[in-house]
C-alpha cells in the first residue's frame, strides 16, 4: 500500500488571469493578455474566466469540503499597481486581503505567486523581462505584497515557469509578442527573470516575515530517443536550455561551467551572446542562498533526436493528436516515443520523468532542501453527462504521478506537497475553455461548479493519504 506522509499538502492550483475574470472591476489595469485576447482574430478572452473574483469564498469552501489543504493563488500585478510601476490601488489590496482571509478561514493554506504570466501591459510594451528596468518594478510590486499580506501569507512564489513564458513569447511564438524562433531573446529573458527572482527573495528576507519563498520552474525530463551520440547530445542541449540554466541560476546561484559552455554554443549558432551585468552574479548567489524551496511544475517529458536544420515549430493548440512539430536550431528535435501514450495535445504521459527529475534535483542541487510539486494534471475534453463528469483518465494520470512522488520521497527527496492543476476549470492560455484541467467542472455560462469524479477521488486520497 502506498501512503504519503501525514503532513503532506494536498493542494490545488489557480492563477489570477486564468481564474479571476472581473477584468474591469475595482481599478484593475490591463495585462498584455487582456489586449491580445481582444484582437479580432481571438476566439476567447479572459473577461469572466471562472469568476473566481466573486466566487473565491465558494471555491475555498469547496477546498475544505474536498480535503484540499493548500491552494495556489496568484496576485494580479495590475490589481495592485494598475500600470505596473505607478500608484498603488487600495481596492486591489483590499480584494486580496479578503481572498487570503477566506483561504485561512477555510483552513486552506495560500501559496501565493507574484508573477503568473501576467505582466502589466505598459511594462510589456516596454520590453517585458528583456528590459531590466521592469525587474525593478517587479521587486517594488513584490515588496508591496510582502508588506500587505506577509503577516498571513507564509509561502511565496516569485515567478511561475520562466521557461514557459520565454518559450511562448520568443521561440514558439504563441504568447505575445509572438516572436518566433528567437532563442537568444528567450535566454536573456530567463536570465533576467532569475535575477528578478533573486532580488525579490533578498528583499523578502530583509523584512523578517517568518515565511518561505521560492520559484516555480516547469521541469520536463529530456531523454534521447536512441543511444546515438547525436540524440544523447540533443537531450543534453534541450535539458540545459530549458531546465539546467535556470536551476543553476535559482538553486546554485551561478551557472556551472558546463551549463554556460552549452548555452554559449547554442547562442553562437544565432550569432548572439548572453548579457550579464556586473552586479548580477552576486545577486544570483545571494538569492540562491536565501531561497527556501523549489516548486516543480510537471506535465510531460520529451524524447529528443539530433537535428541540424532551422527551427520549425507547430504548436498543437487544438487537441488534434499527432500534429506537433518541435525542432530547434542548435538544439534538437522532439520526437514521438511509440511506447508512450500522449494526451490529445501531444503531451507524453510519463510519470517516471517526474521521479527522475525529483531525484536529480536532490542529487545535483543538494542545497535545495524542500520541494513541492506545484502543478500537475491532465488537460482533457471532459464530458458533462447528466450532471456527472467521469474523468477516469485524469484520475489515472494524477494517481500515477502521486505514486512517482511517493517513490521519490522513499528515495530521500523532501517533497512536501502536491497541487493539482487546476482547482476548477480555468482559461487555458492558448486553448480558451475547451481544454479542461479542473477537479471541479465549470459551466462557463452559469459559473456553476460541479465536482468531477476526480474531485471525489482526490478527497478520499487526501483524507486517507493512501494512493489507490
Ligand atoms: C502551465 C501554467 C498554467 C497552466 C498549465 C496547464 O504551464 O503554469 O498556468 O496553463 O500549464
Boltz pocket constraint, residues with backbone or C-beta under 6 A from the ligand:
constraints:
  - pocket:
      binder: B
      contacts: [[A, 15], [A, 18], [A, 160], [A, 161], [A, 164], [A, 218], [A, 297], [A, 375], [A, 421], [A, 427], [A, 428], [A, 429]]
      max_distance: 6.0
